[in-house]
Amino acid sequence: MNNKAVVLGNNYYIGLSAIRGLGKEGVHTVAVDYSEEDRYGAASKYCSEKILVPHYKKETEAFIQALIDYAKKQDEKPVLIPCHDTYLEVIDAYLEDIKEYYLIPQTEPGLASRVMNKDTLHALAVEHGVKVPETVRVNEPNFEKRIEEEIKFPCLVKPFDSPAFVKKFRKKIFKVHNMEELHDALNQSKEANLEVFVQRIIPGFDDHMYTFDAYLNQDSKVTHWTTCQKLRQYPINFGASVYTIQKYTPETFEIGSKFLEGINYKGFAEIEVKKDEETGEYYLIEINARITNFNQLLYKVGLNFPYITYREMIGSPLEPKALTETTNRAFWYGYEDLLAVKDYIKTGQLKSSEVVKSLFRPKAYAIFSLSDPKPGMAFMKNRVSKLFGGRRKN
């Protein structure tokens, strides 16, 4: 295997899990980042090479050129694996330029961005007969009346561009409980030049969130997949997975596979749906078009998606595989789960006994590994430094 795997974004554990999954199979992995700060994924013993490039947002064209210059020096085209939404957006925007030098599953420019953008995803879902939560756009007629009669409070103010919103507000959404809070959220979004919409909250605790994690080949056919169930997320109720189990749910497969194949998607994707606790219907919430944050769990249950991607891209695809049983293995990001548990208990959504009981499962850890300890050590060193550095500043 002479093709290198170039992993974008190693200051988060998604990049770390991709490096581990590829490196364990003997793939030459290249950690690409714009800064050495908090680059704990690159500390893995499975990281073969580390390079720094210009910032993907601040110096976008220089970033793309740096990637191209690196690829030109290689004997074979590298496989490109973005591990963060913002990296993916830039790669998608420059797909025509960069695919000459890299092996990338997605061949249709703009498709990844359309499934990540809430507005265009909503339109795609409706077109393909997939249920989505009721939504009202800010400039629609009778806005307040529709909010009170169709959406009802509490409700969500959500962005079309999630990465930009998260970067600005450090959270995925605004949850509002009355008209005053709604207008405040809309004003904050407008001041930040971020377009938003208002959406009904699908009833049900966080364990009503399910995912379909899949790889689609160059014929846009699902070849590898499983389904999972979120148990806890952070921030609570509308955040990222911090405790998720692999659980077979055929309904999620039916929705996800039909939709992704219908839009001619290629590569890895994760569809998130929520089951309405009152009606039992499933609603599409969002799509992650890059490796998921609980990728280490998928690896542990036998689906090494970065390597599945790599093998198809170099023309030697792995045999199809579907996990149609429940292993009950859990992904655990203990650092943020502790924060989540505190909030769940504080708000009365969980009891301490329920949390303790949930932990008695075989686990896949986000960062820490006895066989590859350096990333965990680097992560903790950085967190301690920030903690005490912050105190000194105060």
Buried (B, 14 or more C-beta within 10 A) or exposed (E): BEBBBBBBBBBBBBBBBBBBBBBBBEBBBBBBBBEEEBBBBBBBBBBBEBEEBBEBBEBBEEBBBBBBEBBEEBEEBBBBBBBBBBBBBBBBBBBEBBBEBBBBBBEBBEBBBBBBBBBBBBEBBEEBEBBBBBBBBEEEEEBEEBBEEBBEBEBBBBBBBBBBBBBBBEEBBBBBEEEEBBEBBBEBBEEBEBBBBBBBBBEBBBBBBBBBBBBBBEEBEBBBBBBBBBBBBBBBBBBBBBBBBBBBBEBBBEBBBBBBBBBEBBBBBBBBBBBBEEEEEBBBBBBBBBBBBBBBBBBBBEBBBBBBBBBBBBEEBBEEBBBEEBBEBBBBBBBBBEBBBEBBBEEEBBEEEEBEEBEEBEBBBBBBBEEBEBBBEBBBEBEEEEEEEEEEEE
